Amino acid sequence: MTINLNIPRSWKEVTLPQLRILAEHSLAQMSREESAIALFCKLAGVTIVQKPMDQEGKLEGMLRCVDAEGNSFSIDADTMNGMCHTLDWYFDEMPCDIVCPLEGVNRWLLETKFGKYFHADSLMFGFSTTGNMEMVKGAMADLGDDRQTLTEVDAVMMHLWWRGFKQWLTGEYPDVFAGDKDDNSGGGVYVPIKIRQNIMLLLNDGHPQDNDAIENSNVHDVLSALQHQIEVAKKEEEMMKKYRS
């Protein structure tokens, strides 16, 4: 009998049901070793029915397990620990380009207006610093998912996806996000109104009456324009430096 224990090997491989498992698991308080074993079993659909431990609380000997189809099998502790290392990406890597948990919303927001994206980003930052789930509901509504009920796991799923989306945006528009120390984890100074002002100044050519048109433009069109403007400014600055020298 062959037992297949398949789990995602990166954030990008995570399916929507698996994202829910990750979100739910992230709420548990465990050591990394305990967390890795528990998460591996959840993702692989395995239940450990006999788990021998040594005096230090570490796995030893043979583990008795049952898979999702009810098949019983044994696996030694060293093999289990080795398989759990395939989850290092979960512990060590920033989420990037992962499945979107919102109904009817493209994972890259290809059809979203810039104003909606920017407001959602501000709300998600607020959630990361306050834990206020109403902010998550507001961000979801901005993006087209106006569900009325939201669980803590739903909020964490949204938070994980948004962090992954912002990380993906950084790769697509590196100069736009080069100074963005905030990854929606509360790590940097984030002043939405000031950032919006700077964006509008770069794009409206001194005509604030164009701000509404910018906000109603596609988010990627605006970010592409910002990337271009910054690239041009950097080249001009380099030329000025050469001229001065």
N, C-alpha and C positions, 0 to 999 in steps of 0.2 A: 504493500500500500504506500502510495506517495502522498505526502502531506505538503501542500503548497502554502507557505506563509508569505503572502505578498503585502508589502507596505510601500507607501511612497518613499522615494529616495531624495526628494527635494521639495521645497515649497511649491514649485510650479506643478508638480505631479499630484498635488492634493485635490481630491474631489470634494464636492459640496458636503456629502455626508461625513467625509473625513475631517473637513474643516470644523464641523460641529463637534466631532470627537476631540479635536485639538483644543477648541475653545473651552469645552467643558472640563477637559483635563487640566488646562492652565489655571483653573480656579482652585485646584487641590494643592495642599501644602505637603510636599514630599522632598526627600533628598533627590539628587540627580539620579542616582542609581535606582532607587525605588521608582522614581517617575518614569525612567526609561523602560523599565520592565513592564510597568502598568500600561504605559502608552503603547508599547509594542504589542502587547496582548490585545488591547482594545482595537488597534488598527488591523491586526491580523485575524481578529475574531477567535482568539484563543482564550480558554479559561484554564488557569493552573489549579488543579484539584489537590495536588500534593506538592508542597514547596519546602523541602528541608533547608534549614538555616544553621549556620555555625553559631558559636557563642557571641560573635560580634554582629550578628544579624545579617550576614551575607549568605547568598545562595551557595549550596554545596550539594554534591551528589547528583542524583537523577530527579528530574521534575516530571510529575505525571500531569499531562495536559489533555484537553479535549478541544477539538476545533469546532468551527461553526456548524459543521455537518454532523457533529456528534461522534466523530472518530477519535478514539483514545490513542495517545502516543506518548513516548518518553523522550526527554531531551536532557542532556547533561548541563549543569550550571554554567560551565565555561562556554559552551556553544551558545546558550541563551544570552549570556553577557556579551559575547561577540556579535550576535545578531542585533542586540540593542544598540550597538555602536552605529548601525545604519540610520539611527535617528539623531546623530550628532548635528545634522542640519537644523533640527527643531530647536536645539539648545544653543547653538553657536552662530547661526546665520540669521541675518535680517530677512523677514518675509519680503518677497519680491515677485510681482506678477502672478498673484494667486487668484483662485476662483472667486468670483463675486457672489456674495450671499443675498443680494437684493433681487427681487423678482422683476424680470424684464429690463434689467440694467446691464449694459455692456461693461465688461470688466475693465476696459480702458477708457470708458466714458467718451466713446467716439462721437456720440450724438448730443453731448451735454453742453449747455451754454457756460461761458466762462463765469458769469456772475453766480450761477448755481453752484458750480464747482468751488469757487472761492468762499462762498458762504458756508458750504458744507465743510470745507477744510477748517474754517474758523471754529465751527461747532465741534468738530472732532478733536481739535486741540483742546477746546474747553472740556470735553469729556475726559481726555487723558489727564487733565489736572484736577478735575473736580469729581469725576465719577458720576456725573449727572446724566442719567439715561435719557432724559427729555432732550438733551442736546443730540444724542444719537438719533432719536426719532426725527428731530428737525433736519439733520443732515440727510437721513434716508429720504425724507419727503422732498428735499431739494433735488435729489437725484432721481425721483420718480417712484419711490416705494413708500406709500403713505399708510402703511399698516398701523393699526391703532394700539395693538398690544405688542410688548417687547419684553423678552426675558433677559436675564443677565447673560446667558449664553449667547443669545442673539446679538447683544451689544458687543460682546467680546469678538464674535465672528466679524462683525462690521469693523471693529477696531483693527483686527489682524489684516483684513483685506485692505483697509485704507492705508495702513503702514506699508503694505506690499505695493499698493498702487503708487504711493508717493516715492517709494524706492525705485520703481520702474520709471516714473517720470524723471527722476534724477539722471537716469541713464539716457533718456531720450532728449532731455533739455539740460545738459550739465551746467551751462553758464547761468541759467535761470535759477537753479537751485544750489549753486555752488556755495552761497553764503547762508543757506538754510540749515542751521544747526538743529532745528526742531524736526524730529522724525515722528511727531505726534506721540512722543513718550514723555513730554514735559521737560526735555533736556535743554531747551534754549529759550531766548527771549523772542516772543512772537507777538507783534502788535499789528493786528489785521488792518486797522484803518491806515496806519503808516505805510504798510506794504502795498495796500491798494493805491494810495496816493502816488507812490513811486512808480507803480506799474502804469498808471494812467499818464503820468508825466512823460514816461518813455514812449508811449504810443499815441497820445492825442495831439502831438505837435503844437502844444500850447492852446488847444481848443477844448476846454472842459465840456463843452456842449456835446462832444463826441463820446463822452464816457459811457452813456447809455448804450450806444451802438457797440462799444467794445465789450460791455458786459453781456450783451445779447449775441455776441459772436461765439462760434464754436471754441471750446476751451483749447483745443490743439492748434487752431489757427492763431489764437492769441499767444500761446506759449511759443509757437514757432516764430511769430513776429518778435517776441521778446528776445528769444535766442539770437535771432538775426541782428537785432539792434545792439545787443551786448557784444556780439562778435565784431560788429563794425566799430563800436566804441573802443574795444580792446586793440584793434588794428591801428586805429587813429592814434591811440595813446603810445603804441610802440613806435609809430612813425615820428611822433613828436619827441620821444626819447632819443631816437637816432639823430634827429635834426639838432637837438640841443647838444649832443655829444660831438 
